[in-house]
Amino acid sequence: MNILIKVDCASPDSYVGGLVGFVDEYCEIAKSHSGGTVRSKYLFDQYTQYIGGLIGYNRRSSVVECSSACEVTTTSYPDKKTIESYIGGLIGFNYGDVSFSYATGSISLQTLIRGGIGGLVGKSSGTINNCYAQGNVVAKGDTSGFFGGFVGDNSGQIVNCYASGNVSCVYKQPIGIGGFAGNHEGEIKNCLAYGDVALGTNVSYYYNADAFCPDNSNINNCYRAEYQKISGEGIGFAVGTAVLESELNTVDFYTEKLQWNFDLDYSQLDVVNGKYPVFKQ
């Protein structure tokens, strides 16, 4: 399915997606694409939102060979704050299995109390493999959350994935920021972050920040681009091995070091313009 859509939502406890808001158990969404805009307005206090370019909430179902180019945005009235938001370029909250999928749209938001915001998935408690996110994540406001180029908050398994978008956060009270993941309590393996990470000068709360991910526990064989621009107080480089741009431009790096397969039957990977791997159409 291909869909070009404009979604505007202003309601409490929302499931919002460019294709579908809520996917229940034991379903499959395959070979589907969304483009356009997905926009949410915060008009109420004390509620939860799940917002994705393709799917708002995935509950134990599979998402295979899907993509989204949707621009995902949120706005709020000055006196209204949401309690929780999970926002992703492809899926807001993932509790299922996602494979061979990607998101290219950017995410911009303001005002949330807690939650996860990521280039592909806002929060994942399921499995993600062979996926990528290329959109930028831009956060503004005065509250807190987890922000990542690929996933905001991860408690599941992520294998063979990358994020190339930049992460910019000027929240006064961020909790975690990373070029790949903002918070991590699961497993990340064979992954890579290319994008810049920037924090505003008005940060006033305890936080963790890193070019790849603030927490290095159970992170195996992961890398970060050496040319990443990192700015802001508290940024560290403990997670992810730095890789030169010249090495990133070779297929050998992805096949030998990252252990990716460039000869898959139905979703081959190629290096485009000497920079990012993408799925062949």
C-alpha positions as CSV (number, residue, x, y, z in Angstrom):
1,M,0.0,0.0,0.0
2,N,1.1,3.5,-0.8
3,I,-0.5,6.4,0.9
4,L,0.0,10.2,0.8
5,I,-1.7,11.6,3.8
6,K,-2.2,14.6,6.0
7,V,-3.2,13.7,9.6
8,D,-4.1,16.3,12.2
9,C,-5.0,15.0,15.7
10,A,-6.1,16.9,18.8
11,S,-7.4,14.4,21.3
12,P,-6.4,12.8,24.6
13,D,-4.9,9.3,24.8
14,S,-4.3,9.1,21.0
15,Y,-2.9,6.5,18.6
16,V,-1.9,8.3,15.5
17,G,-0.2,7.0,12.3
18,G,0.1,7.9,8.7
19,L,-1.3,4.4,7.8
20,V,-2.8,3.1,11.0
21,G,-3.1,4.3,14.6
22,F,-3.1,0.9,16.5
23,V,-2.0,-2.6,15.3
24,D,-3.1,-5.4,17.6
25,E,-1.5,-8.8,18.1
26,Y,-0.7,-11.4,15.4
27,C,-1.1,-9.0,12.5
28,E,1.3,-8.2,9.6
29,I,1.9,-5.0,7.8
30,A,4.1,-5.5,4.8
31,K,5.4,-3.5,1.8
32,S,3.5,-0.4,2.8
33,H,4.6,3.3,2.5
34,S,3.3,6.6,3.9
35,G,4.2,10.1,2.9
36,G,2.9,13.6,3.8
37,T,2.5,15.0,7.3
38,V,1.4,13.6,10.7
39,R,0.7,16.4,13.2
40,S,-0.6,16.3,16.7
41,K,-1.8,19.2,18.9
42,Y,-1.6,19.2,22.6
43,L,-5.0,20.5,23.8
44,F,-5.4,18.5,27.0
45,D,-3.5,17.9,30.3
46,Q,-2.5,14.4,31.5
47,Y,-2.7,12.1,28.6
48,T,-0.6,9.8,26.5
49,Q,0.2,9.9,22.7
50,Y,1.6,7.3,20.4
51,I,2.5,8.9,17.1
52,G,4.3,7.4,14.1
53,G,4.8,8.3,10.4
54,L,3.3,4.9,9.6
55,I,2.0,3.3,12.8
56,G,1.1,4.9,16.2
57,Y,1.4,1.7,18.3
58,N,2.5,-1.8,17.3
59,R,1.3,-4.5,19.7
60,R,3.2,-7.8,19.0
61,S,2.7,-7.8,15.3
62,S,5.2,-7.8,12.4
63,V,6.2,-4.9,10.2
64,V,8.2,-6.0,7.2
65,E,9.6,-3.9,4.2
66,C,7.7,-0.8,5.2
67,S,8.7,2.9,5.1
68,S,7.6,6.4,5.9
69,A,8.6,9.7,4.5
70,C,6.1,11.6,6.7
71,E,7.1,14.7,8.5
72,V,6.0,14.2,12.1
73,T,5.3,17.3,14.2
74,T,3.7,18.3,17.5
75,T,2.6,21.6,18.8
76,S,1.1,22.7,22.1
77,Y,-0.7,25.5,23.8
78,P,1.5,27.3,26.3
79,D,-0.5,26.1,29.3
80,K,-1.0,22.5,28.2
81,K,1.5,19.7,28.8
82,T,1.3,16.0,27.8
83,I,2.2,13.4,30.4
84,E,3.8,10.9,27.9
85,S,4.6,10.9,24.3
86,Y,6.2,8.2,22.1
87,I,7.0,9.5,18.7
88,G,8.8,7.9,15.8
89,G,9.4,8.5,12.1
90,L,8.0,5.0,11.4
91,I,6.4,3.8,14.7
92,G,5.6,5.6,17.9
93,F,5.7,2.6,20.2
94,N,6.9,-0.9,19.1
95,Y,6.2,-4.0,21.0
96,G,6.4,-6.3,18.0
97,D,8.9,-7.2,15.3
98,V,10.1,-4.7,12.7
99,S,12.5,-5.7,9.8
100,F,13.8,-4.3,6.5
101,S,12.0,-1.0,7.1
102,Y,13.0,2.7,7.2
103,A,12.0,6.3,7.8
104,T,13.3,9.4,6.1
105,G,11.0,12.1,7.5
106,S,12.0,14.5,10.2
107,I,10.5,14.8,13.7
108,S,10.0,18.1,15.5
109,L,8.2,18.6,18.8
110,Q,7.8,20.6,21.9
111,T,6.4,20.1,25.4
112,L,6.3,16.7,27.0
113,I,6.8,15.4,30.6
114,R,8.4,12.1,29.7
115,G,8.6,9.6,26.8
116,G,10.7,8.6,23.8
117,I,11.3,10.3,20.5
118,G,13.4,8.6,17.8
119,G,14.1,8.8,14.0
120,L,12.5,5.3,13.5
121,V,10.8,4.4,16.7
122,G,9.9,6.4,19.8
123,K,10.1,3.5,22.2
124,S,10.8,-0.2,21.4
125,S,10.2,-3.2,23.7
126,G,10.2,-5.6,20.7
127,T,12.8,-6.5,18.1
128,I,14.1,-4.4,15.2
129,N,16.6,-5.7,12.6
130,N,17.9,-4.4,9.3
131,C,16.3,-1.0,9.5
132,Y,17.4,2.6,9.3
133,A,16.4,6.2,10.0
134,Q,17.5,9.2,8.1
135,G,15.3,12.0,9.4
136,N,16.4,14.7,11.9
137,V,15.0,14.8,15.4
138,V,14.5,18.4,16.8
139,A,13.1,19.0,20.3
140,K,12.3,22.3,21.9
141,G,10.7,23.1,25.2
142,D,11.2,23.1,28.9
143,T,10.5,19.5,30.1
144,S,12.1,16.1,29.6
145,G,12.4,12.9,27.6
146,F,14.7,10.5,25.7
147,F,15.8,11.5,22.2
148,G,17.7,9.4,19.7
149,G,18.5,9.4,16.0
150,F,17.1,5.9,15.7
151,V,15.2,5.1,18.9
152,G,14.3,7.3,21.8
153,D,13.9,4.6,24.5
154,N,14.9,1.0,23.9
155,S,14.2,-2.0,26.1
156,G,14.2,-4.6,23.3
157,Q,16.7,-5.9,20.7
158,I,18.1,-3.9,17.8
159,V,20.4,-5.5,15.3
160,N,22.0,-4.4,12.0
161,C,20.6,-0.8,12.0
162,Y,21.8,2.7,11.5
163,A,20.7,6.3,12.1
164,S,22.0,9.2,9.9
165,G,19.8,12.0,11.0
166,N,20.9,14.8,13.4
167,V,19.6,15.1,16.9
168,S,19.1,18.6,18.3
169,C,17.7,19.1,21.8
170,V,17.2,22.5,23.5
171,Y,15.0,21.1,26.3
172,K,15.9,22.5,29.7
173,Q,15.5,19.1,31.3
174,P,16.4,16.3,28.9
175,I,17.1,12.9,30.4
176,G,19.0,11.1,27.7
177,I,20.2,12.1,24.2
178,G,22.1,10.0,21.7
179,G,23.0,9.9,18.0
180,F,21.4,6.4,17.9
181,A,19.5,5.9,21.2
182,G,18.5,8.3,23.9
183,N,18.0,5.5,26.5
184,H,18.9,1.8,26.4
185,E,18.0,-1.1,28.6
186,G,17.9,-3.9,26.0
187,E,20.4,-5.1,23.4
188,I,22.0,-3.2,20.5
189,K,24.3,-5.1,18.1
190,N,26.0,-4.3,14.8
191,C,24.6,-0.7,14.6
192,L,25.9,2.7,13.5
193,A,25.3,6.4,14.1
194,Y,26.3,9.1,11.6
195,G,24.4,12.2,12.7
196,D,25.4,15.2,14.7
197,V,24.3,15.6,18.3
198,A,23.6,19.1,19.7
199,L,22.4,20.3,23.1
200,G,21.2,23.8,23.8
201,T,22.9,26.2,26.2
202,N,19.9,26.5,28.5
203,V,20.0,22.9,29.8
204,S,19.5,22.9,33.5
205,Y,18.7,19.4,34.5
206,Y,20.8,16.2,35.1
207,Y,21.1,14.3,31.8
208,N,23.2,11.8,29.8
209,A,24.3,12.4,26.3
210,D,26.6,10.6,23.8
211,A,27.4,10.5,20.1
212,F,25.9,7.0,20.0
213,C,24.0,6.2,23.2
214,P,24.5,7.3,26.9
215,D,24.7,3.8,28.2
216,N,27.2,1.2,27.0
217,S,25.8,-1.9,28.7
218,N,24.9,-4.7,26.3
219,I,26.0,-2.8,23.3
220,N,28.0,-5.0,21.0
221,N,30.0,-4.2,17.8
222,C,28.6,-0.7,17.4
223,Y,30.2,2.4,15.7
224,R,29.9,6.1,15.2
225,A,31.1,8.2,12.3
226,E,34.3,10.0,13.2
227,Y,33.1,13.2,11.5
228,Q,30.1,13.6,13.7
229,K,29.8,17.1,15.2
230,I,29.1,17.0,18.9
231,S,28.2,20.1,20.9
232,G,26.9,20.8,24.3
233,E,28.0,20.3,27.9
234,G,28.0,16.6,29.1
235,I,28.5,14.9,25.7
236,G,30.6,11.8,25.9
237,F,32.3,9.4,23.5
238,A,32.4,6.2,25.5
239,V,29.9,4.3,23.4
240,G,30.6,3.3,19.8
241,T,33.9,2.9,18.0
242,A,34.9,5.9,15.8
243,V,35.1,5.2,12.1
244,L,36.7,7.4,9.4
245,E,34.6,8.6,6.6
246,S,36.9,6.9,4.0
247,E,36.1,3.5,5.7
248,L,32.4,4.2,5.8
249,N,32.5,4.7,2.0
250,T,33.5,1.0,1.5
251,V,31.2,-2.0,1.3
252,D,33.9,-4.0,3.2
253,F,33.2,-2.0,6.4
254,Y,29.5,-3.0,6.5
255,T,30.1,-6.7,5.5
256,E,33.2,-7.4,7.6
257,K,33.0,-5.1,10.7
258,L,29.3,-4.6,11.0
259,Q,28.6,-8.1,9.7
260,W,25.7,-7.0,7.4
261,N,24.6,-9.1,4.5
262,F,24.7,-7.2,1.1
263,D,23.4,-10.2,-0.8
264,L,19.9,-10.7,0.7
265,D,17.3,-12.1,-1.7
266,Y,14.5,-9.6,-1.4
267,S,16.0,-6.4,0.2
268,Q,19.5,-5.9,-0.9
269,L,21.7,-3.2,0.5
270,D,23.8,-0.8,-1.5
271,V,26.0,2.1,-0.8
272,V,24.5,5.2,-2.4
273,N,26.6,8.2,-3.3
274,G,29.5,6.7,-1.3
275,K,27.7,7.4,2.0
276,Y,24.6,5.6,3.4
277,P,23.5,2.1,2.8
278,V,19.9,1.9,1.5
279,F,17.5,-0.9,0.5
280,K,17.3,-1.4,-3.2
281,Q,13.8,-0.9,-4.6
